[in-house]
Amino acid sequence: MSSPRRASKSGLHNIVAIHPPELIHLLTQKTLLVLDIRAYAAYAKSRVRGAVNVCIPTVLLKRPSLSLDDISESIVPSEDRGRFGKWKEVDGIVIYDTDSLRVNEAYPLATLAAKFLEAGFHKPAYGVTGNSAPTPFLSRSNSNLGPRRLRVPP
């Protein structure tokens, strides 16, 4: 079952705004790269299971010269860097931030989605709107492994 594709209200074509219940559905149906772009402290406290933390200051993220390779090099630990590096193999990319109430071009999640588009990613990119990640997929431990039913790229 495919999720309905809709452009965000800002008219961006590179990212689809979704709500947490839609994310839960997508996570059970597709192989997705989930990117948490919140500060590391928030990511360490709780996150969507299997999410990779991409903590890049907005001012740097907006630089045209910042590539996906540059972003990948900033990711710790190396297993997360490896999952991030397989972005071409996934069915879609999900990006979430703190308090993203809407998706618009000024938001870091749209800026990061544009980096993937520029690098040749033409599958869906989703921006989660709402105040928090969906509870059923939260991880509060140091483990960053997804649930068994979640297909996370190896």
C-alpha positions in Angstrom: 0.0 0.0 0.0 1.5 3.3 -1.0 1.2 6.5 0.9 -0.5 9.4 -0.7 2.0 11.9 -2.1 1.3 15.5 -1.4 3.4 18.6 -1.7 3.9 20.7 1.3 1.9 23.9 1.6 5.0 25.9 0.7 4.9 24.3 -2.8 8.2 22.4 -2.3 8.4 19.4 -4.6 11.3 17.7 -3.0 9.6 16.8 0.3 6.2 15.5 1.4 4.8 16.6 4.8 3.6 13.7 6.9 2.2 13.3 10.4 3.5 10.8 12.9 0.7 8.2 12.2 1.7 8.2 8.5 5.3 7.7 9.5 4.4 4.6 11.5 2.6 3.2 8.5 5.6 4.0 6.2 8.1 2.4 8.6 6.2 -0.9 8.4 5.9 -0.8 4.6 9.1 0.5 3.2 12.8 0.5 3.6 13.5 4.1 4.7 16.5 6.1 5.8 15.3 8.0 8.9 17.3 11.2 9.7 16.9 12.9 13.0 18.3 16.5 12.6 17.8 17.6 16.2 20.7 18.4 18.6 22.6 15.3 19.7 21.3 15.7 23.3 17.7 15.4 22.2 18.6 12.5 19.9 20.4 10.7 22.7 17.4 11.1 25.0 14.8 9.6 22.6 14.5 9.1 18.9 12.7 7.0 16.3 14.4 3.6 16.3 16.9 3.2 13.6 17.2 7.0 13.1 20.6 8.5 12.2 21.5 11.7 13.9 22.6 14.4 11.4 23.4 17.4 13.6 24.7 20.1 11.3 24.3 23.8 12.1 21.7 25.3 9.8 24.1 28.0 8.6 26.4 25.2 7.3 23.6 23.1 6.0 22.5 26.0 3.7 25.9 26.2 2.1 25.8 25.0 -1.5 29.3 23.6 -1.1 28.2 21.2 1.7 27.8 17.8 0.1 26.2 14.6 1.3 29.8 13.2 1.6 30.6 16.1 4.0 27.5 15.4 6.0 28.3 11.7 6.1 31.8 12.4 7.5 30.2 14.3 10.4 28.1 11.3 11.5 29.1 9.3 14.5 29.1 6.3 15.1 30.5 4.6 11.9 27.6 2.2 11.7 25.2 5.2 11.3 27.6 6.7 8.8 27.4 3.4 6.9 23.5 3.4 6.9 23.5 7.1 5.8 25.9 6.1 2.9 23.3 3.7 1.5 20.8 6.5 0.8 20.6 5.5 -2.9 19.3 2.0 -2.0 16.3 3.1 0.2 12.6 3.5 -0.9 12.5 7.0 0.7 14.1 9.3 3.2 12.3 10.6 6.4 13.6 13.7 8.1 12.4 15.0 11.4 13.4 17.9 13.6 12.1 19.4 16.9 8.8 21.1 16.6 8.5 21.1 12.8 4.9 22.2 12.6 5.1 22.7 8.8 7.5 21.9 6.0 8.8 25.0 4.2 12.0 25.9 2.4 13.4 27.8 5.3 13.4 24.8 7.6 16.5 22.6 7.9 14.6 19.4 7.0 13.7 20.9 3.6 17.3 22.1 3.1 18.6 18.6 3.8 16.0 17.0 1.5 17.2 19.4 -1.2 20.8 18.1 -0.8 19.5 14.6 -1.6 17.6 15.8 -4.6 20.7 17.7 -5.9 22.7 14.4 -5.5 20.2 12.5 -7.7 17.8 11.0 -5.2 14.4 10.9 -6.9 12.4 8.8 -4.5 10.1 10.3 -1.9 11.5 12.4 0.9 9.2 13.0 3.9 9.3 15.6 6.5 7.5 14.7 9.8 5.3 17.5 11.1 4.2 17.7 14.7 5.8 18.2 18.0 7.5 14.8 18.5 8.4 11.5 17.0 5.7 8.7 17.2 5.8 6.9 20.5 5.6 3.3 19.2 9.0 3.7 17.5 10.8 5.7 20.2 14.1 4.4 21.5 15.4 5.7 24.8 18.5 3.5 25.1 21.9 3.7 23.6 20.9 1.0 21.1 20.0 2.4 17.7 18.5 -0.8 16.3 15.1 -0.7 14.7 12.3 -3.2 15.7 12.3 -6.5 13.9 9.5 -5.5 11.6 11.2 -2.3 10.6 13.3 -2.7 7.4 16.3 -0.5 7.9 19.1 -0.6 5.3 22.0 -2.8 6.5 
